[in-house]
Amino acid sequence: MTFVDSGAWIALYNRRDQHHGDAIGTFRILEQQRTRLLTTDYVLDETITRLRYDVSHLAAVAFLDYIQEAQEVGIVTVATIDRESFQESEGLFRQYSSEKLSLTDCTSFVVCKRYGISAAFAFDQHFPIMGISLLQ
């Protein structure tokens, strides 16, 4: 299972994104390998918001449709940030004051730890700080 961050989702749906080509290539490999994908409700919110404002409402809806279909067939799992996860994420956020981490980044790290994820489809250089390698 591989964690997918908002930067990767956005790059897939935004042709103007600097990582678009890399994202398409990596996603194709993950599909060919039938890799199960994990993301979070916070990541989805971040992705949908950015697609809505940076690309179009249509792109945001297309992404929503993909996520719903992918969940139905078991390709994507969406982890929900519950109270315990939020509290742990808040602790990370406070602890790593010298890093420019968002709270969403911290929730992603907590979920990766809970699921035993060691690799992320992401372009965010913060994942390696937490011991999570980037697919590239």
C-alpha positions as CSV (number, residue, x, y, z in Angstrom):
1,M,0.0,0.0,0.0
2,T,1.3,3.5,-0.9
3,F,0.2,6.8,0.6
4,V,-0.9,9.5,-1.9
5,D,-0.5,13.1,-0.9
6,S,-2.4,16.1,-2.3
7,G,0.6,17.2,-4.4
8,A,0.5,14.0,-6.3
9,W,-3.3,14.1,-6.8
10,I,-3.2,17.7,-7.9
11,A,-0.3,17.1,-10.3
12,L,-2.3,14.2,-11.9
13,Y,-5.3,16.6,-12.6
14,N,-3.5,19.8,-13.4
15,R,-1.7,19.8,-16.7
16,R,0.1,23.0,-15.8
17,D,1.6,21.5,-12.6
18,Q,5.4,21.2,-12.8
19,H,5.1,17.6,-11.7
20,H,2.3,16.6,-14.1
21,G,4.4,14.4,-16.3
22,D,6.1,12.6,-13.4
23,A,2.8,12.1,-11.6
24,I,1.3,10.5,-14.7
25,G,4.3,8.2,-15.1
26,T,4.3,7.2,-11.4
27,F,0.5,6.7,-11.4
28,R,0.7,4.4,-14.4
29,I,3.3,2.2,-12.7
30,L,1.2,2.0,-9.5
31,E,-1.8,1.0,-11.7
32,Q,0.2,-1.7,-13.5
33,Q,1.4,-3.1,-10.2
34,R,-2.1,-2.9,-8.9
35,T,-0.8,-1.0,-5.8
36,R,-3.5,-0.2,-3.3
37,L,-3.5,3.5,-2.4
38,L,-4.1,5.2,0.9
39,T,-5.0,8.8,1.4
40,T,-7.0,10.8,4.0
41,D,-10.1,13.0,4.2
42,Y,-7.8,16.0,4.9
43,V,-5.7,15.3,1.8
44,L,-8.9,15.0,-0.3
45,D,-10.2,18.3,1.1
46,E,-6.9,20.0,0.3
47,T,-6.8,18.4,-3.2
48,I,-10.4,19.3,-4.1
49,T,-10.0,22.9,-2.9
50,R,-6.8,23.4,-5.0
51,L,-8.3,21.8,-8.1
52,R,-11.4,24.0,-7.7
53,Y,-9.4,27.2,-7.5
54,D,-6.4,26.4,-9.7
55,V,-7.9,24.3,-12.4
56,S,-11.7,24.2,-12.5
57,H,-14.8,23.0,-10.8
58,L,-15.0,20.3,-13.5
59,A,-11.6,19.0,-12.6
60,A,-12.5,18.9,-8.9
61,V,-15.7,16.9,-9.6
62,A,-13.8,14.5,-11.9
63,F,-11.4,13.9,-9.1
64,L,-14.2,13.3,-6.6
65,D,-15.8,10.8,-9.1
66,Y,-12.5,9.0,-9.4
67,I,-12.1,8.7,-5.7
68,Q,-15.6,7.4,-5.2
69,E,-15.1,4.8,-8.0
70,A,-11.7,3.8,-6.8
71,Q,-13.0,3.2,-3.2
72,E,-15.8,1.1,-4.5
73,V,-13.4,-1.3,-6.3
74,G,-10.9,-1.3,-3.5
75,I,-8.1,0.6,-5.2
76,V,-8.2,3.6,-2.8
77,T,-8.7,3.7,0.9
78,V,-9.6,7.0,2.5
79,A,-8.6,7.2,6.2
80,T,-10.6,9.5,8.3
81,I,-8.8,11.7,10.8
82,D,-10.5,10.8,14.1
83,R,-10.0,12.6,17.4
84,E,-7.0,10.5,18.5
85,S,-5.3,11.0,15.1
86,F,-5.9,14.7,15.3
87,Q,-4.4,15.0,18.7
88,E,-1.3,13.0,17.7
89,S,-1.0,15.2,14.6
90,E,-1.3,18.3,16.7
91,G,1.5,17.1,18.8
92,L,3.7,16.6,15.7
93,F,2.8,20.0,14.4
94,R,3.9,21.6,17.7
95,Q,7.1,19.5,17.9
96,Y,8.4,20.3,14.4
97,S,8.2,24.0,14.7
98,S,11.4,24.5,12.6
99,E,9.9,22.6,9.7
100,K,7.2,24.2,7.4
101,L,4.7,21.4,8.0
102,S,1.0,21.9,7.7
103,L,-1.4,20.2,10.0
104,T,-2.5,18.2,7.0
105,D,1.1,17.0,6.6
106,C,1.1,15.9,10.2
107,T,-2.2,14.0,9.8
108,S,-0.7,12.2,6.8
109,F,2.4,11.2,8.8
110,V,0.2,9.8,11.6
111,V,-1.9,7.8,9.2
112,C,1.3,6.4,7.5
113,K,2.6,5.3,10.8
114,R,-0.7,3.7,11.8
115,Y,-0.9,1.8,8.5
116,G,2.8,0.9,8.4
117,I,3.3,2.8,5.2
118,S,7.0,3.4,4.3
119,A,6.5,5.0,0.8
120,A,4.5,8.0,-0.4
121,F,3.5,9.2,-3.9
122,A,4.2,12.8,-3.1
123,F,6.3,15.7,-4.2
124,D,6.4,17.1,-0.6
125,Q,10.0,16.9,0.7
126,H,8.7,16.6,4.3
127,F,7.9,12.9,4.1
128,P,11.6,11.8,4.3
129,I,11.9,13.8,7.5
130,M,9.4,11.4,9.0
131,G,11.2,8.3,7.5
132,I,8.8,7.9,4.6
133,S,10.5,7.5,1.2
134,L,9.1,9.2,-1.9
135,L,8.2,7.3,-5.1
136,Q,10.0,8.9,-8.0
